């Protein structure tokens, strides 16, 4: 799955673990939001009562924080991607061989790609790490 972890991500994982008591499987940055992946049975514990763990973490690192479920396999790709890119909406996700095709409308396509393809590169890295597939946005 995940190949490398840089020092910033390692610090975020350690801090999240100290605050929530849950060690996330992975952390990555998308659209200047720190996103942590946790197992399904630990999700409520990671968020905390009324989101107190998320709020505390967000105050410390000065970024938005999201907690998402670890995808079990490629069949969970659509839900996983939708959660990460929210509020941008996608129509569907198709798997064609070694390619994961994200179908979005014209406006949403522009939001997924981002200025200077910054968000596209972030989503490519996430999809490559989790599913081992290349990304195509249509």
N, CA, C and O of each residue as an XYZ file, in Angstrom:
552
protein
N       0.821     -1.202      0.000
C       0.000      0.000      0.000
C       0.856      1.253      0.000
O       1.349      1.654     -1.054
N       1.046      1.879      1.147
C       1.738      3.151      1.239
C       3.244      2.893      1.190
O       3.753      2.008      1.878
N       3.945      3.672      0.376
C       5.370      3.441      0.151
C       6.257      4.247      1.092
O       7.104      3.668      1.773
N       6.087      5.571      1.150
C       6.974      6.402      1.955
C       6.181      7.358      2.841
O       5.043      7.719      2.540
N       6.802      7.749      3.920
C       6.196      8.720      4.831
C       7.249      9.793      5.089
O       8.368      9.479      5.497
N       6.895     11.065      4.852
C       7.857     12.132      5.135
C       7.725     12.578      6.597
O       6.813     12.148      7.304
N       8.627     13.429      7.033
C       8.673     13.824      8.440
C       7.423     14.581      8.898
O       6.963     14.390     10.024
N       6.874     15.436      8.035
C       5.678     16.187      8.407
C       4.511     15.229      8.672
O       3.789     15.374      9.658
N       4.341     14.269      7.793
C       3.261     13.288      7.948
C       3.494     12.449      9.199
O       2.545     12.137      9.919
N       4.732     12.084      9.463
C       5.048     11.306     10.654
C       4.700     12.082     11.921
O       4.178     11.510     12.878
N       4.988     13.381     11.930
C       4.623     14.219     13.083
C       3.109     14.283     13.252
O       2.606     14.199     14.373
N       2.376     14.432     12.143
C       0.915     14.473     12.200
C       0.358     13.158     12.754
O      -0.558     13.167     13.576
N       0.907     12.040     12.309
C       0.438     10.730     12.787
C       0.703     10.591     14.288
O      -0.171     10.138     15.027
N       1.880     10.970     14.737
C       2.209     10.879     16.169
C       1.324     11.794     17.007
O       0.860     11.397     18.076
N       1.089     13.004     16.535
C       0.235     13.947     17.255
C      -1.201     13.430     17.328
O      -1.832     13.481     18.383
N      -1.715     12.930     16.199
C      -3.071     12.384     16.164
C      -3.193     11.194     17.123
O      -4.202     11.043     17.811
N      -2.179     10.375     17.159
C      -2.176      9.219     18.048
C      -2.208      9.643     19.514
O      -2.916      9.039     20.320
N      -1.440     10.683     19.865
C      -1.437     11.173     21.242
C      -2.773     11.800     21.626
O      -3.244     11.619     22.749
N      -3.385     12.539     20.699
C      -4.642     13.226     21.009
C      -5.802     12.255     21.114
O      -6.593     12.338     22.054
N      -5.919     11.323     20.152
C      -7.095     10.463     20.090
C      -6.913      9.094     20.735
O      -7.895      8.441     21.089
N      -5.674      8.656     20.890
C      -5.445      7.317     21.411
C      -5.522      6.256     20.325
O      -5.402      5.065     20.613
N      -5.718      6.670     19.098
C      -5.817      5.765     17.948
C      -4.640      6.052     17.024
O      -4.363      7.210     16.712
N      -3.949      5.009     16.587
C      -2.889      5.196     15.606
C      -3.494      5.049     14.223
O      -3.948      3.963     13.864
N      -3.511      6.127     13.434
C      -4.075      6.025     12.089
C      -3.179      5.182     11.201
O      -1.966      5.116     11.404
N      -3.788      4.536     10.212
C      -3.016      3.718      9.278
C      -2.136      4.591      8.390
O      -1.011      4.222      8.053
N      -2.664      5.752      8.019
C      -1.908      6.647      7.137
C      -2.446      8.057      7.266
O      -3.568      8.266      7.725
N      -1.647      9.012      6.862
C      -2.045     10.416      6.810
C      -1.535     10.978      5.499
O      -0.422     10.667      5.075
N      -2.349     11.807      4.853
C      -1.909     12.495      3.648
C      -2.579     13.850      3.582
O      -3.563     14.101      4.278
N      -2.047     14.718      2.748
C      -2.568     16.070      2.598
C      -3.267     16.163      1.251
O      -2.687     15.820      0.221
N      -4.518     16.628      1.256
C      -5.245     16.897      0.019
C      -5.944     18.238      0.180
O      -6.704     18.433      1.129
N      -5.693     19.164     -0.741
C      -6.326     20.477     -0.732
C      -6.108     21.179      0.613
O      -7.038     21.755      1.177
N      -4.896     21.126      1.110
C      -4.469     21.692      2.393
C      -5.317     21.213      3.582
O      -5.543     21.957      4.536
N      -5.779     19.964      3.506
C      -6.488     19.314      4.594
C      -5.724     18.054      4.975
O      -5.362     17.260      4.107
N      -5.480     17.869      6.249
C      -4.822     16.642      6.716
C      -5.886     15.566      6.855
O      -6.863     15.738      7.585
N      -5.693     14.454      6.151
C      -6.672     13.374      6.147
C      -6.026     12.134      6.756
O      -4.961     11.695      6.322
N      -6.688     11.577      7.771
C      -6.199     10.392      8.465
C      -7.111      9.213      8.152
O      -8.335      9.352      8.156
N      -6.515      8.049      7.881
C      -7.305      6.845      7.630
C      -7.241      5.953      8.867
O      -6.165      5.678      9.398
N      -8.419      5.505      9.316
C      -8.515      4.656     10.500
C      -9.451      3.480     10.198
O     -10.275      3.567      9.287
N      -9.329      2.374     10.960
C     -10.256      1.258     10.782
C     -11.680      1.655     11.176
O     -11.882      2.572     11.972
N     -12.654      0.959     10.614
C     -14.063      1.300     10.826
C     -14.460      1.247     12.297
O     -15.215      2.100     12.764
N     -13.959      0.251     13.035
C     -14.367      0.112     14.436
C     -13.736      1.163     15.356
O     -14.129      1.271     16.518
N     -12.768      1.937     14.861
C     -12.111      2.972     15.674
C     -12.495      4.393     15.261
O     -11.973      5.359     15.818
N     -13.401      4.530     14.290
C     -13.730      5.846     13.739
C     -14.285      6.802     14.790
O     -13.813      7.934     14.903
N     -15.277      6.363     15.558
C     -15.888      7.264     16.545
C     -14.905      7.645     17.641
O     -14.947      8.765     18.148
N     -14.032      6.735     18.006
C     -13.025      7.034     19.015
C     -12.010      8.056     18.490
O     -11.545      8.919     19.234
N     -11.675      7.948     17.201
C     -10.717      8.874     16.596
C     -11.285     10.284     16.529
O     -10.559     11.258     16.731
N     -12.583     10.399     16.244
C     -13.221     11.717     16.143
C     -13.407     12.340     17.518
O     -13.207     13.542     17.690
N     -13.789     11.529     18.497
C     -13.974     12.025     19.861
C     -15.383     12.551     20.076
O     -16.159     12.680     19.128
N     -15.708     12.853     21.323
C     -17.030     13.391     21.665
C     -17.210     14.754     21.028
O     -16.397     15.656     21.229
N     -18.282     14.901     20.258
C     -18.603     16.145     19.546
C     -17.431     16.651     18.704
O     -17.291     17.856     18.494
N     -16.594     15.735     18.223
C     -15.486     16.118     17.351
C     -14.345     16.815     18.066
O     -13.573     17.537     17.435
N     -14.222     16.611     19.377
C     -13.202     17.350     20.138
C     -11.782     17.000     19.701
O     -10.919     17.878     19.687
N     -11.512     15.737     19.342
C     -10.163     15.365     18.894
C      -9.808     16.045     17.583
O      -8.679     16.497     17.394
N     -10.777     16.115     16.680
C     -10.559     16.749     15.376
C     -10.319     18.251     15.564
O      -9.408     18.821     14.964
N     -11.137     18.878     16.394
C     -10.988     20.314     16.638
C      -9.636     20.632     17.275
O      -8.965     21.585     16.881
N      -9.248     19.836     18.251
C      -7.972     20.052     18.933
C      -6.801     19.883     17.956
O      -5.872     20.691     17.941
N      -6.857     18.842     17.157
C      -5.803     18.589     16.167
C      -5.731     19.728     15.156
O      -4.645     20.171     14.783
N      -6.889     20.192     14.721
C      -6.967     21.273     13.738
C      -6.367     22.563     14.287
O      -5.673     23.282     13.568
N      -6.633     22.858     15.558
C      -6.067     24.052     16.182
C      -4.544     23.980     16.255
O      -3.863     24.985     16.048
N      -4.019     22.817     16.542
C      -2.571     22.673     16.701
C      -1.838     22.800     15.373
O      -0.843     23.518     15.279
N      -2.332     22.095     14.327
C      -1.586     22.090     13.059
C      -2.031     23.184     12.100
O      -1.453     23.338     11.024
N      -3.054     23.947     12.481
C      -3.545     25.063     11.660
C      -3.990     24.610     10.259
O      -3.764     25.310      9.272
N      -4.620     23.438     10.188
C      -5.182     22.910      8.942
C      -6.511     22.247      9.273
O      -6.767     21.866     10.415
N      -7.353     22.118      8.247
C      -8.551     21.317      8.420
C      -8.122     19.870      8.593
O      -7.094     19.455      8.058
N      -8.900     19.104      9.335
C      -8.595     17.700      9.578
C      -9.824     16.863      9.244
O     -10.940     17.211      9.628
N      -9.617     15.754      8.527
C     -10.671     14.795      8.218
C     -10.212     13.420      8.657
O      -9.020     13.111      8.636
N     -11.174     12.598      9.058
C     -10.883     11.202      9.372
C     -11.762     10.359      8.456
O     -12.980     10.534      8.423
N     -11.141      9.441      7.710
C     -11.881      8.586      6.783
C     -11.572      7.124      7.069
O     -10.571      6.799      7.708
N     -12.442      6.252      6.588
C     -12.255      4.821      6.759
C     -11.217      4.287      5.786
O     -11.097      4.786      4.667
N     -10.477      3.291      6.200
C      -9.511      2.637      5.329
C     -10.297      1.842      4.287
O     -11.171      1.058      4.653
N     -10.007      2.026      2.999
C     -10.714      1.234      1.992
C     -10.274     -0.228      2.048
O      -9.086     -0.527      2.172
N     -11.252     -1.137      1.954
C     -10.932     -2.564      2.014
C     -10.272     -3.035      0.733
O      -9.295     -3.783      0.763
N     -10.818     -2.586     -0.403
C     -10.246     -2.936     -1.707
C     -10.735     -1.927     -2.738
O     -11.287     -0.887     -2.379
N     -10.534     -2.231     -4.014
C     -10.875     -1.296     -5.089
C     -12.378     -1.026     -5.159
O     -12.793      0.017     -5.664
N     -13.195     -1.951     -4.659
C     -14.651     -1.738     -4.687
C     -15.068     -0.567     -3.790
O     -16.135      0.009     -3.999
N     -14.263     -0.212     -2.813
C     -14.542      0.924     -1.933
C     -14.000      2.236     -2.484
O     -14.096      3.267     -1.819
N     -13.435      2.216     -3.684
C     -12.763      3.388     -4.243
C     -13.688      4.590     -4.370
O     -13.289      5.703     -4.028
N     -14.911      4.395     -4.852
C     -15.817      5.524     -5.066
C     -16.149      6.227     -3.754
O     -16.107      7.455     -3.680
N     -16.477      5.460     -2.722
C     -16.805      6.054     -1.422
C     -15.582      6.750     -0.820
O     -15.697      7.843     -0.265
N     -14.427      6.122     -0.930
C     -13.183      6.670     -0.392
C     -12.832      7.993     -1.074
O     -12.520      8.977     -0.403
N     -12.881      8.014     -2.398
C     -12.556      9.226     -3.156
C     -13.572     10.324     -2.881
O     -13.199     11.484     -2.707
N     -14.858      9.970     -2.840
C     -15.906     10.961     -2.566
C     -15.714     11.618     -1.210
O     -15.919     12.823     -1.064
N     -15.323     10.834     -0.225
C     -15.097     11.374      1.116
C     -13.909     12.330      1.134
O     -13.953     13.371      1.790
N     -12.859     11.978      0.421
C     -11.659     12.811      0.400
C     -11.916     14.148     -0.291
O     -11.514     15.195      0.217
N     -12.586     14.122     -1.452
C     -12.722     15.337     -2.257
C     -13.951     16.165     -1.910
O     -14.182     17.203     -2.529
N     -14.757     15.724     -0.922
C     -15.939     16.481     -0.529
C     -15.548     17.922     -0.231
O     -14.534     18.125      0.437
N     -16.266     18.915     -0.670
C     -17.604     19.013     -1.228
C     -17.688     18.850     -2.754
O     -18.788     18.889     -3.304
N     -16.567     18.671     -3.445
C     -16.626     18.388     -4.867
C     -17.309     17.041     -5.057
O     -17.012     16.082     -4.345
N     -18.225     16.972     -6.021
C     -18.975     15.740     -6.224
C     -18.571     15.075     -7.528
O     -18.245     15.737     -8.513
N     -18.602     13.748     -7.508
C     -18.313     12.983     -8.715
C     -19.542     12.170     -9.104
O     -20.369     11.832     -8.257
N     -19.650     11.861    -10.393
C     -20.783     11.071    -10.869
C     -20.550      9.587    -10.645
O     -21.429      8.884    -10.146
N     -19.354      9.105    -11.015
C     -19.053      7.688    -10.838
C     -17.553      7.449    -10.904
O     -16.778      8.306    -11.329
N     -17.176      6.265    -10.471
C     -15.790      5.812    -10.557
C     -15.807      4.460    -11.253
O     -16.520      3.548    -10.834
N     -15.020      4.330    -12.319
C     -14.938      3.076    -13.056
C     -13.513      2.555    -12.992
O     -12.554      3.325    -12.937
N     -13.392      1.238    -13.001
C     -12.077      0.619    -13.013
C     -11.921     -0.078    -14.354
O     -12.694     -0.971    -14.699
N     -10.907      0.346    -15.107
C     -10.662     -0.201    -16.434
C      -9.208     -0.669    -16.486
O      -8.309      0.112    -16.798
N      -8.986     -1.936    -16.182
C      -7.623     -2.463    -16.170
C      -6.802     -1.825    -15.073
O      -7.116     -1.963    -13.890
N      -5.749     -1.126    -15.464
C      -4.869     -0.473    -14.496
C      -5.220      1.005    -14.317
O      -4.433      1.772    -13.762
N      -6.407      1.399    -14.790
C      -6.825      2.796    -14.703
C      -8.081      2.934    -13.855
O      -8.998      2.117    -13.938
N      -8.108      3.966    -13.050
C      -9.287      4.317    -12.283
C      -9.822      5.596    -12.901
O      -9.161      6.634    -12.848
N     -11.010      5.533    -13.488
C     -11.580      6.665    -14.219
C     -12.622      7.342    -13.341
O     -13.616      6.732    -12.946
N     -12.377      8.618    -13.040
C     -13.306      9.412    -12.236
C     -14.149     10.243    -13.193
O     -13.621     11.072    -13.934
N     -15.458     10.022    -13.177
C     -16.379     10.741    -14.050
C     -16.978     11.909    -13.267
O     -17.690     11.715    -12.282
N     -16.674     13.123    -13.724
C     -17.173     14.335    -13.058
C     -17.693     15.291    -14.123
O     -17.295     15.194    -15.284
N     -18.560     16.195    -13.754
C     -19.040     17.213    -14.680
C     -17.951     18.237    -14.957
O     -16.867     18.179    -14.377
N     -18.248     19.174    -15.849
C     -17.245     20.166    -16.259
C     -16.736     21.003    -15.078
O     -15.528     21.167    -14.909
N     -17.649     21.529    -14.269
C     -17.263     22.357    -13.121
C     -16.477     21.536    -12.095
O     -15.447     21.982    -11.592
N     -16.971     20.337    -11.791
C     -16.303     19.488    -10.813
C     -14.957     18.989    -11.322
O     -14.028     18.787    -10.541
N     -14.856     18.794    -12.626
C     -13.585     18.371    -13.214
C     -12.520     19.433    -12.966
O     -11.387     19.118    -12.601
N     -12.893     20.687    -13.167
C     -11.955     21.790    -12.935
C     -11.543     21.847    -11.470
O     -10.380     22.109    -11.162
N     -12.485     21.605    -10.568
C     -12.168     21.624     -9.139
C     -11.254     20.449     -8.752
O     -10.396     20.587     -7.881
N     -11.446     19.301     -9.405
C     -10.601     18.142     -9.121
C      -9.171     18.340     -9.617
O      -8.221     17.882     -8.984
N      -9.022     19.021    -10.744
C      -7.694     19.233    -11.302
C      -6.956     20.320    -10.542
O      -5.776     20.160    -10.231
N      -7.625     21.416    -10.240
C      -7.016     22.487     -9.460
C      -6.075     23.355    -10.271
O      -5.730     23.026    -11.407
N      -5.665     24.460     -9.683
C      -4.733     25.367    -10.350
C      -3.367     24.701    -10.469
O      -2.847     24.133     -9.509
N      -2.807     24.784    -11.652
C      -1.511     24.169    -11.962
C      -1.491     22.662    -11.670
O      -0.442     22.100    -11.356
N      -2.641     22.024    -11.775
C      -2.803     20.570    -11.577
C      -2.381     20.112    -10.190
O      -1.990     18.958    -10.014
N      -2.454     20.989     -9.210
C      -1.982     20.638     -7.868
C      -2.847     19.550     -7.229
O      -2.320     18.591     -6.664
N      -4.160     19.694     -7.315
C      -5.036     18.687     -6.713
C      -4.982     17.373     -7.488
O      -5.084     16.297     -6.900
N      -4.822     17.461     -8.797
C      -4.708     16.251     -9.614
C      -3.502     15.433     -9.177
O      -3.594     14.211     -9.055
N      -2.382     16.085     -8.943
C      -1.176     15.376     -8.499
C      -1.388     14.751     -7.117
O      -0.918     13.644     -6.857
N      -2.096     15.463     -6.231
C      -2.364     14.924     -4.900
C      -3.242     13.682     -4.987
O      -2.961     12.675     -4.336
N      -4.310     13.747     -5.791
C      -5.227     12.606     -5.905
C      -4.543     11.440     -6.618
O      -4.811     10.282     -6.297
N      -3.668     11.728     -7.577
C      -2.920     10.660     -8.258
C      -2.062      9.880     -7.264
O      -2.022      8.650     -7.291
N      -1.383     10.610     -6.394
C      -0.524      9.954     -5.411
C      -1.351      9.106     -4.444
O      -0.956      7.991     -4.102
N      -2.491      9.629     -4.006
C      -3.355      8.891     -3.081
C      -3.862      7.604     -3.730
O      -3.794      6.533     -3.126
N      -4.370      7.708     -4.962
C      -4.910      6.540     -5.660
C      -3.806      5.517     -5.930
O      -4.025      4.314     -5.793
N      -2.643      5.987     -6.307
C      -1.514      5.081     -6.582
C      -1.111      4.339     -5.306
O      -0.838      3.139     -5.343
N      -1.074      5.052     -4.181
C      -0.687      4.429     -2.911
C      -1.715      3.409     -2.426
O      -1.345      2.329     -1.964
N      -3.001      3.741     -2.528
C      -4.028      2.872     -1.981
C      -4.479      1.768     -2.916
O      -4.736      0.651     -2.468
N      -4.580      2.053     -4.194
C      -5.156      1.093     -5.121
C      -4.185      0.622     -6.207
O      -4.486     -0.328     -6.930
N      -3.035      1.267     -6.328
C      -2.052      0.876     -7.332
C      -2.513      1.123     -8.749
O      -2.100      0.413     -9.666
N      -3.361      2.119     -8.949
C      -3.931      2.399    -10.265
C      -3.571      3.817    -10.696
O      -3.276      4.677     -9.867
N      -3.602      4.042    -11.999
C      -3.436      5.379    -12.565
C      -4.794      6.061    -12.577
O      -5.819      5.381    -12.621
N      -4.828      7.392    -12.540
C      -6.076      8.152    -12.476
C      -6.315      8.883    -13.788
O      -5.405      9.451    -14.391
N      -7.567      8.846    -14.202
C      -8.001      9.623    -15.358
C      -9.306     10.314    -14.975
O     -10.242      9.660    -14.516
N      -9.374     11.624    -15.159
C     -10.574     12.390    -14.819
C     -11.261     12.800    -16.107
O     -10.654     13.431    -16.972
N     -12.556     12.433    -16.234
C     -13.342     12.796    -17.427
C     -14.579     13.548    -17.036
O     -15.364     13.937    -17.900
